[in-house]
Every structure is written in C-alpha cells, then in structure tokens.
C-alpha cells in the first residue's frame, strides 16, 4: 500500500506494510481486486528508515504490526514466486 500526494506518484510517499503475513492476507487481499491479490515480501537492509506504527497508532490496530518505510528508501524487485495461491514478489529495500 502506498500513501502520499496522488499528484506526485512515488514522491514524498511512504510504503505501509504489515510484519504479519496472516494479517496481510486476511485484511489486505480481500475483497480481491480484478487481476487478483499479490503479496510483497520485503528484505530490509541494515539502516532502512522506517516507523513502527503499532507503538504510536490506534491501539486496537496494533495487532497489524504496521511499519511505514521512509520515501527515500529504494525498492528493487528480485524475484516472483507463483507456487502458491497468492503470488509473492520479493523486494530488497535499502537506502538510496
């Protein structure tokens, strides 16, 4: 999920992600959109800038284990696994 200024795609945007795979599947792939769901598995390099939302956000949503990746982080697709019911895109995240 990406958040930011829709007039500037990718600029000053954060990437929101759950550290809990089950939550990601149950809450963020339904209802299924046209074309189907996809999961993104991120490998975070040391020094990756992120915010831990669970510590400051709505306590009733802390179970989502949400993190926000800083917009300056580079994301590179390194693989795709289509062996399961939901494709998984492997992404490396690092400082630019």
ROSE-4610 file (N, C-alpha, C; in Angstrom, 1 decimal, always signed):
// ROSE-4610
residu = [X/X/X/X/X/X/X/X/X/X/X/X/X/X/X/X/X/X/X/X/X/X/X/X/X/X/X/X/X/X/X/X/X/X/X/X/X/X/X/X/X/X/X/X/X/X/X/X/X/X/X/X/X/X/X/X/X/X/X/X/X/X/X/X/X/X/X/X/X/X/X/X/X/X/X/X/X/X/X/X/X/X/X/X/X/X/X/X/X/X/X/X/X/X/X/X/X/X/X/X/X/X/X/X/X/X/X/X/X/X/X/X/X/X/X/X/X/X/X/X/X/X/X/X/X/X/X/X/X/X/X/X/X/X/X/X/X/X/X/X/X/X/X/X/X/X/X/X/X/X/X/X/X/X/X/X/X/X/X/X/X/X/X/X/X/X/X/X/X/X/X/X/X/X/X/X/X/X/X/X/X/X/X/X/X/X/X/X/X/X/X/X/X/X/X/X/X/X/X/X/X/X/X/X/X/X/X/X/X/X/X/X/X/X/X/X/X/X/X/X/X/X/X/X/X/X/X/X/X/X/X/X/X/X/X/X/X/X/X/X/X/X/X/X/X/X/X/X/X/X/X/X/X/X/X/X/X/X/X/X/X/X/X/X/X/X/X/X/X/X/X/X/X/X/X/X/X/X/X/X/X/X/X/X/X/X/X/X]
num = [1/1/1/2/2/2/3/3/3/4/4/4/5/5/5/6/6/6/7/7/7/8/8/8/9/9/9/10/10/10/11/11/11/12/12/12/13/13/13/14/14/14/15/15/15/16/16/16/17/17/17/18/18/18/19/19/19/20/20/20/21/21/21/22/22/22/23/23/23/24/24/24/25/25/25/26/26/26/27/27/27/28/28/28/29/29/29/30/30/30/31/31/31/32/32/32/33/33/33/34/34/34/35/35/35/36/36/36/37/37/37/38/38/38/39/39/39/40/40/40/41/41/41/42/42/42/43/43/43/44/44/44/45/45/45/46/46/46/47/47/47/48/48/48/49/49/49/50/50/50/51/51/51/52/52/52/53/53/53/54/54/54/55/55/55/56/56/56/57/57/57/58/58/58/59/59/59/60/60/60/61/61/61/62/62/62/63/63/63/64/64/64/65/65/65/66/66/66/67/67/67/68/68/68/69/69/69/70/70/70/71/71/71/72/72/72/73/73/73/74/74/74/75/75/75/76/76/76/77/77/77/78/78/78/79/79/79/80/80/80/81/81/81/82/82/82/83/83/83/84/84/84/85/85/85/86/86/86/87/87/87/88/88/88/89/89/89/90/90/90/91/91/91/92/92/92/93/93/93/94/94/94/95/95/95/96/96/96]
x = [+0.8/+0.0/+0.9/+0.6/+1.4/+0.5/+1.1/+0.4/+1.2/+0.5/+1.3/+0.4/+1.0/+0.3/+0.0/-1.3/-1.6/-1.1/-0.8/-0.4/+1.1/+1.8/+3.2/+3.5/+3.2/+3.4/+4.8/+4.9/+6.2/+7.0/+6.6/+7.4/+6.8/+7.6/+7.1/+6.1/+6.1/+5.2/+5.9/+5.1/+5.6/+5.0/+5.7/+5.1/+4.7/+3.4/+2.9/+2.9/+3.4/+3.4/+3.2/+2.6/+2.4/+3.6/+4.0/+5.1/+4.4/+3.1/+2.4/+1.7/+2.3/+1.8/+0.3/-0.2/-1.6/-2.5/-2.1/-2.9/-2.9/-1.7/-1.6/-2.6/-2.6/-3.5/-5.0/-5.3/-6.7/-7.3/-6.6/-7.1/-6.8/-5.8/-5.4/-5.4/-6.0/-6.2/-7.7/-8.5/-10.0/-10.7/-11.7/-12.1/-11.1/-11.0/-10.0/-10.3/-9.3/-9.4/-9.3/-9.8/-9.6/-8.1/-7.8/-6.4/-5.8/-6.5/-6.1/-5.1/-4.9/-4.0/-2.6/-1.7/-0.3/+0.3/+1.2/+2.0/+3.3/+3.9/+5.2/+6.0/+7.1/+7.9/+9.2/+9.4/+10.4/+11.6/+12.8/+14.0/+14.6/+14.7/+15.2/+16.7/+17.4/+18.9/+19.1/+20.2/+20.6/+20.5/+20.0/+19.9/+18.6/+17.7/+16.5/+15.7/+15.2/+14.5/+13.0/+12.4/+11.0/+10.5/+9.1/+8.4/+7.6/+7.6/+6.8/+5.5/+4.4/+3.1/+2.5/+2.6/+2.0/+2.3/+3.4/+3.8/+3.1/+2.6/+2.0/+0.6/+0.2/-1.1/-2.3/-3.4/-4.6/-4.3/-4.4/-4.1/-4.9/-6.1/-6.9/-6.4/-5.5/-4.9/-3.5/-3.0/-1.6/-1.2/-2.2/-2.0/-1.6/-1.8/-1.5/+0.1/+0.8/+2.2/+2.7/+2.1/+2.3/+3.6/+4.4/+5.5/+5.4/+6.0/+6.0/+7.4/+7.7/+9.0/+9.2/+10.3/+10.6/+10.7/+10.2/+10.2/+11.5/+12.6/+13.9/+14.5/+13.8/+14.3/+14.0/+15.1/+15.0/+14.4/+13.5/+13.0/+13.3/+13.8/+14.2/+13.6/+12.8/+12.3/+13.4/+13.4/+14.5/+13.9/+12.6/+12.0/+10.5/+9.9/+8.5/+8.2/+7.4/+7.1/+5.6/+5.3/+3.9/+3.5/+4.2/+3.9/+2.7/+2.2/+1.1/-0.1/-1.2/-2.5/-2.4/-1.4/-1.2/+0.2/+0.5/+1.9/+2.6/+3.9/+4.7/+5.9/+5.9/+7.0/+8.1/+9.3/+10.4/+11.1/+11.2/+11.7/+12.9/+14.0/+15.0/+14.8/+14.9/+14.7/+16.0/+16.6/+17.8/+17.8/+18.8/+18.9/+19.4/+19.0/+19.5/+20.9]
y = [-1.2/+0.0/+1.2/+2.2/+3.5/+4.6/+5.5/+6.7/+7.9/+9.0/+10.2/+11.1/+12.1/+13.0/+12.4/+12.2/+11.5/+12.3/+13.5/+14.3/+14.1/+13.5/+13.2/+11.7/+10.8/+9.4/+9.1/+8.4/+8.0/+9.0/+10.3/+11.4/+11.7/+11.7/+12.0/+11.0/+9.8/+8.8/+7.8/+7.2/+6.2/+4.9/+3.8/+2.4/+1.9/+1.5/+0.9/-0.6/-1.4/-2.8/-3.4/-4.6/-5.4/-6.4/-6.6/-7.6/-9.0/-9.0/-10.2/-10.7/-11.8/-12.3/-12.7/-13.3/-13.6/-12.4/-11.3/-10.1/-9.5/-9.6/-9.0/-9.8/-11.1/-11.9/-11.7/-11.8/-11.7/-10.3/-9.2/-7.9/-7.1/-7.4/-6.5/-7.2/-8.4/-9.0/-9.3/-8.8/-9.0/-7.7/-7.4/-8.2/-8.2/-9.3/-9.4/-8.4/-7.7/-6.8/-7.5/-6.9/-7.5/-7.8/-8.9/-9.3/-10.1/-10.1/-10.9/-10.1/-10.8/-10.2/-10.6/-9.9/-10.2/-9.8/-10.5/-10.2/-9.7/-8.8/-8.3/-8.6/-9.5/-9.9/-9.0/-8.1/-7.2/-7.6/-7.6/-7.8/-6.5/-6.1/-4.7/-4.8/-4.0/-3.8/-3.1/-3.4/-2.6/-1.1/-0.3/+1.1/+1.6/+0.6/+1.0/+1.9/+3.0/+4.0/+3.6/+3.4/+3.1/+3.5/+3.6/+4.0/+2.8/+2.5/+1.4/+2.0/+1.8/+2.5/+1.9/+0.6/+0.0/+0.7/+1.3/+1.9/+3.3/+3.9/+5.2/+5.3/+4.3/+4.4/+3.9/+3.7/+3.2/+1.8/+1.8/+0.5/-0.7/-0.4/-1.6/-2.2/-1.5/-1.9/-2.4/-2.4/-2.7/-4.2/-5.1/-6.4/-6.5/-5.4/-5.4/-5.3/-4.9/-4.8/-4.0/-2.8/-2.0/-1.2/-1.1/-0.2/+0.7/+1.8/+2.8/+2.9/+2.6/+2.8/+4.3/+4.9/+6.3/+6.4/+7.5/+7.6/+7.6/+7.8/+7.8/+6.4/+5.4/+4.0/+3.5/+2.9/+2.3/+0.9/+0.5/-0.8/-1.5/-2.7/-3.4/-4.8/-5.1/-6.4/-7.4/-8.5/-9.5/-10.9/-11.1/-12.3/-12.4/-13.4/-13.6/-15.1/-15.4/-16.8/-17.0/-17.8/-18.1/-19.5/-20.1/-21.5/-21.7/-20.6/-20.7/-20.0/-19.9/-19.3/-17.8/-17.1/-15.7/-15.5/-14.9/-14.6/-13.8/-14.0/-13.3/-12.6/-11.3/-10.6/-10.3/-10.7/-10.5/-9.1/-8.3/-6.9/-6.7/-6.1/-5.7/-4.2/-3.8/-2.4/-1.9/-0.7/-0.2/+1.3/+2.0/+3.4/+3.7/+4.8/+5.1/+5.5]
z = [+0.0/+0.0/+0.0/-0.8/-0.9/-0.5/+0.3/+0.7/+0.3/-0.1/-0.5/-1.3/-2.0/-2.8/-4.1/-4.5/-5.7/-7.0/-6.8/-7.9/-8.2/-7.3/-7.5/-7.2/-8.1/-7.7/-7.3/-6.1/-5.6/-4.9/-5.1/-4.5/-3.1/-2.1/-0.7/-0.3/-0.8/-0.4/+0.6/+1.5/+2.3/+1.8/+2.1/+1.9/+3.2/+3.3/+4.5/+4.3/+5.4/+5.3/+6.7/+6.7/+7.9/+8.0/+9.3/+9.5/+9.7/+9.7/+10.0/+8.7/+8.1/+6.8/+6.9/+8.0/+8.1/+8.0/+8.7/+8.7/+7.3/+6.6/+5.2/+4.3/+4.5/+3.6/+4.0/+5.2/+5.7/+5.5/+5.7/+5.7/+4.5/+3.7/+2.6/+1.3/+1.2/-0.1/-0.4/+0.5/+0.4/+0.5/-0.2/-1.4/-2.5/-3.2/-4.2/-5.4/-5.8/-6.9/-8.2/-9.3/-10.6/-10.9/-11.3/-11.5/-10.4/-9.2/-8.1/-7.1/-6.0/-5.0/-5.2/-4.6/-4.6/-3.2/-2.7/-1.5/-1.9/-1.1/-1.4/-0.1/-0.3/+0.8/+0.7/+1.7/+1.7/+2.6/+2.1/+2.8/+3.1/+4.4/+4.7/+5.0/+4.4/+4.6/+5.9/+6.6/+7.8/+7.4/+8.3/+8.1/+7.4/+7.1/+6.4/+7.4/+6.9/+7.7/+7.6/+8.8/+8.9/+10.2/+10.3/+11.5/+11.9/+13.2/+13.8/+14.3/+13.5/+13.8/+15.0/+15.3/+16.4/+17.7/+17.8/+19.1/+19.3/+18.2/+18.3/+17.8/+17.0/+16.4/+17.3/+16.6/+17.3/+17.9/+19.3/+20.0/+19.5/+19.1/+18.6/+17.3/+16.6/+15.3/+15.5/+16.7/+16.9/+16.4/+16.5/+16.0/+14.5/+13.8/+12.4/+12.2/+13.2/+13.1/+11.9/+11.8/+10.6/+10.8/+9.7/+9.6/+8.4/+8.4/+7.3/+6.8/+5.6/+5.0/+4.6/+4.9/+4.5/+3.0/+2.4/+1.0/+0.3/+1.1/+0.5/+0.3/+0.7/+0.6/-0.8/-1.4/-2.7/-2.6/-3.5/-3.6/-4.9/-4.9/-6.1/-6.1/-7.1/-7.2/-7.6/-6.8/-7.0/-7.4/-7.4/-7.7/-7.6/-8.2/-8.0/-7.8/-6.8/-6.5/-6.8/-7.8/-8.2/-7.8/-6.8/-6.5/-5.6/-4.9/-4.0/-4.6/-3.8/-4.3/-4.5/-3.8/-4.0/-4.4/-5.5/-5.9/-4.9/-4.7/-3.8/-4.5/-4.5/-5.1/-4.1/-4.3/-3.4/-3.7/-2.7/-2.9/-1.9/-2.3/-1.4/-1.2/+0.1/+0.4/+1.0/+0.5/+1.1/+0.9/+1.6/+1.4/+0.0/-0.6/-2.0/-2.0]
